[in-house]
């Protein structure tokens, strides 16, 4: 359900959506030079990705580890806005996410209006 709401909301806002099945796949996609070649973006000051939306709980690599790795990327790639999702809104999880480098936390189930507001923090619509 959440992935469907996120995907349809992002498409309404004219974002291209790239899904990953786990944190490891997501990080590989962020580093994939083929993605950058397709969009003509091969420099450190360029990113084909406008936002990362990750779940806290994923197999293989969790959302916190993905955020830390994404933040370690060079140039603008390491500065992409990140929203972390979780079914729980425990203060500790939010603090860990902020410490790792996330920009916003959203509790599931995701509501379209709330997601749009978070995205508006970075992009004008």
Rosetta constraint file for C-alpha pairs under 8 A:
AtomPair CA 1 CA 5 HARMONIC 6.31 0.50
AtomPair CA 2 CA 6 HARMONIC 6.09 0.50
AtomPair CA 2 CA 108 HARMONIC 7.29 0.50
AtomPair CA 2 CA 109 HARMONIC 6.23 0.50
AtomPair CA 2 CA 110 HARMONIC 5.74 0.50
AtomPair CA 3 CA 7 HARMONIC 5.97 0.50
AtomPair CA 4 CA 8 HARMONIC 6.06 0.50
AtomPair CA 5 CA 9 HARMONIC 5.98 0.50
AtomPair CA 5 CA 110 HARMONIC 7.02 0.50
AtomPair CA 5 CA 111 HARMONIC 7.49 0.50
AtomPair CA 5 CA 112 HARMONIC 6.53 0.50
AtomPair CA 6 CA 10 HARMONIC 6.07 0.50
AtomPair CA 6 CA 110 HARMONIC 7.53 0.50
AtomPair CA 6 CA 112 HARMONIC 7.29 0.50
AtomPair CA 6 CA 115 HARMONIC 7.62 0.50
AtomPair CA 7 CA 11 HARMONIC 6.14 0.50
AtomPair CA 7 CA 17 HARMONIC 6.49 0.50
AtomPair CA 8 CA 12 HARMONIC 6.20 0.50
AtomPair CA 9 CA 13 HARMONIC 6.44 0.50
AtomPair CA 9 CA 112 HARMONIC 6.30 0.50
AtomPair CA 9 CA 115 HARMONIC 7.78 0.50
AtomPair CA 9 CA 116 HARMONIC 7.40 0.50
AtomPair CA 10 CA 14 HARMONIC 6.35 0.50
AtomPair CA 10 CA 15 HARMONIC 5.24 0.50
AtomPair CA 10 CA 16 HARMONIC 7.38 0.50
AtomPair CA 10 CA 17 HARMONIC 7.06 0.50
AtomPair CA 11 CA 15 HARMONIC 5.15 0.50
AtomPair CA 11 CA 16 HARMONIC 6.41 0.50
AtomPair CA 11 CA 17 HARMONIC 7.12 0.50
AtomPair CA 13 CA 125 HARMONIC 7.62 0.50
AtomPair CA 19 CA 26 HARMONIC 7.66 0.50
AtomPair CA 20 CA 25 HARMONIC 5.60 0.50
AtomPair CA 20 CA 26 HARMONIC 5.08 0.50
AtomPair CA 20 CA 29 HARMONIC 7.88 0.50
AtomPair CA 21 CA 25 HARMONIC 6.40 0.50
AtomPair CA 21 CA 26 HARMONIC 7.40 0.50
AtomPair CA 22 CA 26 HARMONIC 6.29 0.50
AtomPair CA 22 CA 58 HARMONIC 5.49 0.50
AtomPair CA 22 CA 59 HARMONIC 5.57 0.50
AtomPair CA 22 CA 60 HARMONIC 6.43 0.50
AtomPair CA 22 CA 61 HARMONIC 6.49 0.50
AtomPair CA 22 CA 62 HARMONIC 7.58 0.50
AtomPair CA 23 CA 27 HARMONIC 6.19 0.50
AtomPair CA 23 CA 54 HARMONIC 7.99 0.50
AtomPair CA 23 CA 58 HARMONIC 6.35 0.50
AtomPair CA 23 CA 59 HARMONIC 7.06 0.50
AtomPair CA 23 CA 60 HARMONIC 6.59 0.50
AtomPair CA 23 CA 61 HARMONIC 4.53 0.50
AtomPair CA 23 CA 62 HARMONIC 5.71 0.50
AtomPair CA 23 CA 63 HARMONIC 6.32 0.50
AtomPair CA 23 CA 65 HARMONIC 7.75 0.50
AtomPair CA 23 CA 66 HARMONIC 5.60 0.50
AtomPair CA 24 CA 28 HARMONIC 6.26 0.50
AtomPair CA 24 CA 60 HARMONIC 6.37 0.50
AtomPair CA 24 CA 61 HARMONIC 5.39 0.50
AtomPair CA 24 CA 66 HARMONIC 7.36 0.50
AtomPair CA 25 CA 29 HARMONIC 6.19 0.50
AtomPair CA 26 CA 30 HARMONIC 6.32 0.50
AtomPair CA 26 CA 66 HARMONIC 7.64 0.50
AtomPair CA 27 CA 31 HARMONIC 6.41 0.50
AtomPair CA 27 CA 66 HARMONIC 6.50 0.50
AtomPair CA 27 CA 69 HARMONIC 7.34 0.50
AtomPair CA 27 CA 70 HARMONIC 6.89 0.50
AtomPair CA 28 CA 32 HARMONIC 5.98 0.50
AtomPair CA 29 CA 35 HARMONIC 7.54 0.50
AtomPair CA 30 CA 49 HARMONIC 7.86 0.50
AtomPair CA 30 CA 70 HARMONIC 7.72 0.50
AtomPair CA 32 CA 36 HARMONIC 6.98 0.50
AtomPair CA 33 CA 37 HARMONIC 6.09 0.50
AtomPair CA 33 CA 42 HARMONIC 7.69 0.50
AtomPair CA 34 CA 38 HARMONIC 6.18 0.50
AtomPair CA 35 CA 39 HARMONIC 6.68 0.50
AtomPair CA 35 CA 48 HARMONIC 7.34 0.50
AtomPair CA 36 CA 40 HARMONIC 5.96 0.50
AtomPair CA 36 CA 41 HARMONIC 4.80 0.50
AtomPair CA 36 CA 42 HARMONIC 5.82 0.50
AtomPair CA 36 CA 47 HARMONIC 7.49 0.50
AtomPair CA 36 CA 48 HARMONIC 6.20 0.50
AtomPair CA 37 CA 41 HARMONIC 5.97 0.50
AtomPair CA 37 CA 42 HARMONIC 6.50 0.50
AtomPair CA 39 CA 48 HARMONIC 6.65 0.50
AtomPair CA 41 CA 46 HARMONIC 5.73 0.50
AtomPair CA 41 CA 47 HARMONIC 6.46 0.50
AtomPair CA 41 CA 48 HARMONIC 6.61 0.50
AtomPair CA 42 CA 46 HARMONIC 6.91 0.50
AtomPair CA 44 CA 74 HARMONIC 6.54 0.50
AtomPair CA 44 CA 75 HARMONIC 4.79 0.50
AtomPair CA 44 CA 76 HARMONIC 6.26 0.50
AtomPair CA 44 CA 77 HARMONIC 7.28 0.50
AtomPair CA 45 CA 75 HARMONIC 5.67 0.50
AtomPair CA 45 CA 76 HARMONIC 5.24 0.50
AtomPair CA 45 CA 77 HARMONIC 7.78 0.50
AtomPair CA 46 CA 75 HARMONIC 7.89 0.50
AtomPair CA 46 CA 76 HARMONIC 6.20 0.50
AtomPair CA 46 CA 77 HARMONIC 7.28 0.50
AtomPair CA 47 CA 76 HARMONIC 6.45 0.50
AtomPair CA 47 CA 77 HARMONIC 5.70 0.50
AtomPair CA 49 CA 77 HARMONIC 7.91 0.50
AtomPair CA 49 CA 80 HARMONIC 7.26 0.50
AtomPair CA 50 CA 80 HARMONIC 6.24 0.50
AtomPair CA 50 CA 81 HARMONIC 7.18 0.50
AtomPair CA 51 CA 80 HARMONIC 5.67 0.50
AtomPair CA 51 CA 81 HARMONIC 5.06 0.50
AtomPair CA 51 CA 82 HARMONIC 5.93 0.50
AtomPair CA 51 CA 83 HARMONIC 7.78 0.50
AtomPair CA 52 CA 80 HARMONIC 6.89 0.50
AtomPair CA 52 CA 81 HARMONIC 6.27 0.50
AtomPair CA 52 CA 82 HARMONIC 4.69 0.50
AtomPair CA 52 CA 83 HARMONIC 6.25 0.50
AtomPair CA 53 CA 82 HARMONIC 5.81 0.50
AtomPair CA 53 CA 83 HARMONIC 4.76 0.50
AtomPair CA 53 CA 84 HARMONIC 5.87 0.50
AtomPair CA 53 CA 85 HARMONIC 7.36 0.50
AtomPair CA 54 CA 63 HARMONIC 5.81 0.50
AtomPair CA 54 CA 82 HARMONIC 7.50 0.50
AtomPair CA 54 CA 83 HARMONIC 6.34 0.50
AtomPair CA 54 CA 84 HARMONIC 4.94 0.50
AtomPair CA 54 CA 85 HARMONIC 6.03 0.50
AtomPair CA 55 CA 62 HARMONIC 7.58 0.50
AtomPair CA 55 CA 63 HARMONIC 5.48 0.50
AtomPair CA 55 CA 84 HARMONIC 5.53 0.50
AtomPair CA 55 CA 85 HARMONIC 4.51 0.50
AtomPair CA 55 CA 86 HARMONIC 5.86 0.50
AtomPair CA 56 CA 62 HARMONIC 5.77 0.50
AtomPair CA 56 CA 63 HARMONIC 4.15 0.50
AtomPair CA 56 CA 64 HARMONIC 6.30 0.50
AtomPair CA 56 CA 84 HARMONIC 6.24 0.50
AtomPair CA 56 CA 85 HARMONIC 5.83 0.50
AtomPair CA 56 CA 86 HARMONIC 5.50 0.50
AtomPair CA 57 CA 62 HARMONIC 5.36 0.50
AtomPair CA 57 CA 63 HARMONIC 6.20 0.50
AtomPair CA 57 CA 86 HARMONIC 7.14 0.50
AtomPair CA 58 CA 62 HARMONIC 4.77 0.50
AtomPair CA 58 CA 63 HARMONIC 6.56 0.50
AtomPair CA 61 CA 65 HARMONIC 6.24 0.50
AtomPair CA 61 CA 66 HARMONIC 6.62 0.50
AtomPair CA 62 CA 66 HARMONIC 6.31 0.50
AtomPair CA 63 CA 67 HARMONIC 6.09 0.50
AtomPair CA 63 CA 84 HARMONIC 7.04 0.50
AtomPair CA 64 CA 68 HARMONIC 6.31 0.50
AtomPair CA 64 CA 96 HARMONIC 7.47 0.50
AtomPair CA 64 CA 97 HARMONIC 6.12 0.50
AtomPair CA 64 CA 100 HARMONIC 6.30 0.50
AtomPair CA 65 CA 69 HARMONIC 6.19 0.50
AtomPair CA 65 CA 100 HARMONIC 7.85 0.50
AtomPair CA 66 CA 70 HARMONIC 5.96 0.50
AtomPair CA 67 CA 71 HARMONIC 6.08 0.50
AtomPair CA 67 CA 82 HARMONIC 7.46 0.50
AtomPair CA 67 CA 97 HARMONIC 7.88 0.50
AtomPair CA 67 CA 100 HARMONIC 6.09 0.50
AtomPair CA 67 CA 101 HARMONIC 6.26 0.50
AtomPair CA 67 CA 102 HARMONIC 6.52 0.50
AtomPair CA 68 CA 72 HARMONIC 6.44 0.50
AtomPair CA 68 CA 100 HARMONIC 5.29 0.50
AtomPair CA 68 CA 101 HARMONIC 6.60 0.50
AtomPair CA 69 CA 73 HARMONIC 6.85 0.50
AtomPair CA 70 CA 77 HARMONIC 7.40 0.50
AtomPair CA 70 CA 78 HARMONIC 5.60 0.50
AtomPair CA 71 CA 77 HARMONIC 7.74 0.50
AtomPair CA 71 CA 78 HARMONIC 4.31 0.50
AtomPair CA 71 CA 79 HARMONIC 6.49 0.50
AtomPair CA 71 CA 101 HARMONIC 6.67 0.50
AtomPair CA 72 CA 78 HARMONIC 5.81 0.50
AtomPair CA 73 CA 77 HARMONIC 5.73 0.50
AtomPair CA 73 CA 78 HARMONIC 4.48 0.50
AtomPair CA 74 CA 78 HARMONIC 5.62 0.50
AtomPair CA 75 CA 79 HARMONIC 7.35 0.50
AtomPair CA 76 CA 80 HARMONIC 6.70 0.50
AtomPair CA 81 CA 102 HARMONIC 7.24 0.50
AtomPair CA 81 CA 103 HARMONIC 6.00 0.50
AtomPair CA 81 CA 122 HARMONIC 7.54 0.50
AtomPair CA 82 CA 101 HARMONIC 7.78 0.50
AtomPair CA 82 CA 102 HARMONIC 4.99 0.50
AtomPair CA 82 CA 103 HARMONIC 5.28 0.50
AtomPair CA 82 CA 104 HARMONIC 6.64 0.50
AtomPair CA 83 CA 102 HARMONIC 6.06 0.50
AtomPair CA 83 CA 103 HARMONIC 5.90 0.50
AtomPair CA 83 CA 104 HARMONIC 4.74 0.50
AtomPair CA 83 CA 105 HARMONIC 5.62 0.50
AtomPair CA 83 CA 106 HARMONIC 7.08 0.50
AtomPair CA 84 CA 97 HARMONIC 7.24 0.50
AtomPair CA 84 CA 102 HARMONIC 6.63 0.50
AtomPair CA 84 CA 104 HARMONIC 6.38 0.50
AtomPair CA 84 CA 105 HARMONIC 4.94 0.50
AtomPair CA 84 CA 106 HARMONIC 6.28 0.50
AtomPair CA 85 CA 105 HARMONIC 5.93 0.50
AtomPair CA 85 CA 106 HARMONIC 4.94 0.50
AtomPair CA 85 CA 107 HARMONIC 5.70 0.50
AtomPair CA 85 CA 108 HARMONIC 6.49 0.50
AtomPair CA 86 CA 105 HARMONIC 7.91 0.50
AtomPair CA 86 CA 106 HARMONIC 6.72 0.50
AtomPair CA 86 CA 107 HARMONIC 5.21 0.50
AtomPair CA 86 CA 108 HARMONIC 5.75 0.50
AtomPair CA 87 CA 107 HARMONIC 5.55 0.50
AtomPair CA 87 CA 108 HARMONIC 4.77 0.50
AtomPair CA 87 CA 109 HARMONIC 7.09 0.50
AtomPair CA 88 CA 107 HARMONIC 6.31 0.50
AtomPair CA 88 CA 108 HARMONIC 7.52 0.50
AtomPair CA 89 CA 93 HARMONIC 6.99 0.50
AtomPair CA 89 CA 94 HARMONIC 6.99 0.50
AtomPair CA 89 CA 106 HARMONIC 7.93 0.50
AtomPair CA 89 CA 107 HARMONIC 5.88 0.50
AtomPair CA 90 CA 94 HARMONIC 6.63 0.50
AtomPair CA 91 CA 95 HARMONIC 6.17 0.50
AtomPair CA 92 CA 96 HARMONIC 6.12 0.50
AtomPair CA 93 CA 97 HARMONIC 6.13 0.50
AtomPair CA 94 CA 98 HARMONIC 6.23 0.50
AtomPair CA 94 CA 105 HARMONIC 6.50 0.50
AtomPair CA 95 CA 99 HARMONIC 6.09 0.50
AtomPair CA 96 CA 100 HARMONIC 6.10 0.50
AtomPair CA 97 CA 101 HARMONIC 6.30 0.50
AtomPair CA 97 CA 102 HARMONIC 5.43 0.50
AtomPair CA 97 CA 105 HARMONIC 7.65 0.50
AtomPair CA 98 CA 102 HARMONIC 5.04 0.50
AtomPair CA 98 CA 103 HARMONIC 6.72 0.50
AtomPair CA 98 CA 104 HARMONIC 7.78 0.50
AtomPair CA 104 CA 118 HARMONIC 7.41 0.50
AtomPair CA 106 CA 110 HARMONIC 7.24 0.50
AtomPair CA 110 CA 114 HARMONIC 7.50 0.50
AtomPair CA 110 CA 115 HARMONIC 7.13 0.50
AtomPair CA 111 CA 115 HARMONIC 6.33 0.50
AtomPair CA 112 CA 116 HARMONIC 6.19 0.50
AtomPair CA 113 CA 117 HARMONIC 6.31 0.50
AtomPair CA 114 CA 118 HARMONIC 6.33 0.50
AtomPair CA 115 CA 119 HARMONIC 6.25 0.50
AtomPair CA 116 CA 120 HARMONIC 6.09 0.50
AtomPair CA 117 CA 121 HARMONIC 6.62 0.50
AtomPair CA 118 CA 122 HARMONIC 7.63 0.50
AtomPair CA 119 CA 123 HARMONIC 6.16 0.50
AtomPair CA 120 CA 124 HARMONIC 5.60 0.50
AtomPair CA 120 CA 125 HARMONIC 6.50 0.50
